[in-house]
């Protein structure tokens, strides 16, 4: 729920589990990621709003003492196409591993299994994107798109890697490049989930194209088959 604790490493190694709680102004229902760079701490999470919708938020603070940390919101969105109660997305890294180059921030694109929304490919939504957020202005751009559910993000110098959770199989490792499209929900090496309740052969209605490159998208470095 956004509670933060700390312990000295030497105490932890001695199996002293007396973690101290740090007071904060956070108010999350679910935490998505925690990331520390130098003396800056970033945390992303989701909050359920009074009308039943969800808000995804990125917060930042400078660690001055370990009694209280006051966070400031850098970014939030309430896009109904992809922001729900699921405990995914919101992964945080710095572009090039450099604190001055902006924050890479992942969003998910899964609302209903087997019913992918093709609007996710549109630049009018943040869904299925890795965003680049300017810390000073909170403005953002779409760094790359076509992701299903990025559950791991790593950036160092000019290398950005993202692990994307596929549908039934087809989990991917992607080399993320500026303004490139990684194909979801059109291309995936995964498959639709079995649907015993649907008498229609829905695979004839919708299926994932198996080759990314031939359909104009970036191929994953590796795809787990089976996963």
C-alpha positions in Angstrom: 0.0 0.0 0.0 3.0 2.3 -0.2 4.5 1.8 3.2 8.3 2.1 3.1 10.7 0.5 5.7 14.5 0.4 6.0 17.1 -1.6 7.9 20.9 -1.4 8.1 22.6 -4.0 6.0 24.7 -5.3 8.9 21.6 -5.8 11.0 19.8 -7.6 8.2 22.8 -9.9 7.7 22.7 -10.7 11.4 19.0 -11.7 10.9 17.8 -8.8 12.9 14.4 -8.2 11.2 13.6 -5.0 13.0 12.7 -2.8 10.0 11.9 0.8 10.8 8.9 2.4 9.1 9.5 5.7 7.3 6.6 8.2 7.4 5.5 9.3 3.9 2.6 11.2 2.2 2.0 8.3 -0.2 -1.6 6.9 -0.6 -1.4 4.0 -3.0 -3.7 0.9 -3.2 -1.0 -1.0 -5.0 2.7 -0.3 -5.5 4.1 -1.1 -9.0 7.8 -0.3 -8.7 10.4 1.2 -6.5 13.6 2.7 -7.9 16.5 4.6 -6.3 19.0 6.8 -8.2 21.6 8.6 -6.1 19.6 10.3 -3.4 16.4 10.3 -5.4 13.7 7.7 -4.7 10.9 7.0 -7.2 7.8 5.0 -6.6 4.9 4.1 -8.9 1.5 2.9 -7.9 -2.2 2.7 -8.5 -5.1 4.3 -6.6 -8.8 3.4 -6.9 -10.8 6.6 -7.4 -14.3 7.2 -5.8 -16.0 6.6 -9.2 -14.4 3.1 -9.5 -11.7 4.0 -12.0 -8.0 3.7 -11.3 -5.2 6.2 -11.5 -1.6 5.3 -12.1 1.0 7.7 -10.6 4.7 8.3 -10.5 6.1 10.0 -7.4 9.6 11.3 -6.6 11.3 12.4 -3.4 14.8 13.3 -2.3 16.1 11.2 0.6 17.1 13.7 3.3 16.5 11.7 6.4 14.9 8.3 7.2 12.2 9.5 9.5 10.0 11.1 6.8 10.0 11.3 3.0 7.7 13.7 1.2 6.9 12.7 -2.3 5.9 14.9 -5.2 3.8 13.6 -8.2 5.7 13.7 -11.5 3.0 12.0 -13.7 -0.5 10.5 -13.5 -3.0 9.1 -15.9 -6.5 7.7 -15.7 -6.7 6.1 -19.2 -9.6 3.6 -19.0 -8.2 1.6 -22.0 -5.4 0.1 -19.9 -5.4 1.4 -16.3 -7.3 -1.0 -14.0 -6.8 -3.0 -10.8 -4.1 -5.3 -12.2 -0.8 -5.2 -10.4 1.5 -4.6 -13.4 3.2 -1.9 -15.4 4.7 1.3 -13.9 8.3 0.1 -14.3 10.9 2.9 -13.8 14.4 3.5 -15.2 16.4 6.5 -16.4 17.1 6.8 -20.1 20.8 6.0 -20.6 21.0 5.4 -16.9 21.4 9.2 -16.6 19.2 11.2 -14.2 19.2 14.2 -16.5 17.9 12.3 -19.6 14.4 11.6 -18.4 12.4 8.7 -16.9 11.4 5.6 -18.9 8.0 4.5 -17.6 6.0 1.4 -18.8 2.3 1.1 -19.2 0.2 -2.0 -19.8 -2.4 -2.8 -22.4 -4.4 -5.8 -21.2 -8.0 -5.3 -20.1 -9.6 -8.6 -21.1 -7.8 -11.8 -22.0 -8.5 -12.8 -25.7 -10.0 -9.4 -26.5 -7.0 -7.2 -27.3 -7.9 -3.6 -28.1 -6.4 -2.5 -31.4 -6.7 1.1 -30.2 -3.6 0.4 -28.1 -1.5 0.9 -31.3 -2.8 4.5 -31.5 -0.6 7.4 -30.3 -3.7 8.9 -28.7 -3.4 6.6 -25.7 -0.6 5.9 -23.3 -1.5 2.2 -23.3 1.1 -0.4 -24.3 3.8 2.2 -24.4 7.2 3.0 -22.8 7.0 6.7 -22.0 9.8 9.1 -21.6 8.9 11.6 -18.9 10.7 14.9 -18.3 11.3 15.3 -14.6 11.3 19.1 -14.7 8.1 19.7 -16.7 6.3 16.3 -16.3 5.7 16.4 -20.1 6.1 13.0 -21.8 6.5 11.4 -25.2 6.0 7.9 -26.5 9.5 6.4 -26.5 8.3 3.1 -28.0 5.0 1.2 -28.3 3.4 -2.1 -29.0 3.9 -3.8 -25.6 1.4 -6.0 -23.8 2.6 -5.9 -20.2 6.2 -4.8 -19.5 7.1 -6.5 -16.2 10.8 -5.8 -16.3 12.7 -2.7 -17.5 16.5 -2.1 -17.5 18.5 0.8 -19.0 22.2 1.5 -19.0 24.0 3.8 -21.5 22.4 3.1 -24.9 20.9 -0.3 -23.9 17.3 -0.6 -22.9 15.8 -4.1 -22.3 12.2 -4.8 -21.5 10.6 -8.2 -20.6 7.1 -8.3 -22.0 4.5 -10.7 -20.5 2.9 -12.4 -23.5 -0.5 -14.0 -23.7 -0.6 -17.8 -23.6 3.1 -18.3 -24.2 5.3 -15.9 -26.1 6.9 -13.9 -23.3 9.5 -11.6 -24.9 12.8 -10.0 -24.2 13.0 -6.8 -26.3 15.7 -4.4 -27.2 13.8 -1.1 -26.9 14.7 1.5 -29.6 13.4 5.0 -30.0 10.1 5.3 -31.9 9.9 1.6 -32.7 6.8 -0.6 -32.6 6.9 -4.0 -31.0 3.7 -5.3 -32.5 1.2 -6.0 -29.7 -1.7 -6.7 -30.0 -1.3 -7.6 -33.7 1.9 -9.7 -33.6 2.8 -12.2 -30.8 4.4 -15.7 -30.6 1.9 -16.5 -27.9 -1.7 -17.7 -28.5 -5.2 -17.1 -27.4 -6.3 -18.7 -24.1 -8.7 -21.7 -24.4 -12.3 -20.6 -24.0 -14.6 -23.5 -23.3 -17.6 -21.3 -22.8 -17.5 -19.8 -26.3 -19.0 -22.1 -28.8 -17.8 -20.1 -31.7 -14.3 -20.8 -33.1 -13.0 -17.4 -32.0 -9.5 -18.2 -33.4 -11.0 -17.8 -36.8 -12.2 -14.3 -35.8 -8.9 -13.1 -34.2 -5.4 -14.5 -34.1 -1.9 -13.2 -33.4 0.4 -12.8 -36.4 3.5 -14.9 -35.6 6.2 -13.0 -37.5 6.9 -9.5 -36.3 9.3 -8.3 -38.9 7.2 -9.4 -41.9 4.3 -7.3 -40.5 6.3 -4.2 -40.0 7.3 -4.6 -36.3 10.5 -5.2 -34.3 11.3 -8.8 -33.5 12.0 -9.7 -29.9 15.6 -10.7 -29.0 14.1 -13.9 -27.6 10.6 -15.3 -27.1 9.9 -18.0 -24.6 8.2 -20.9 -26.4 6.7 -22.5 -24.3 6.8 -20.0 -21.4 
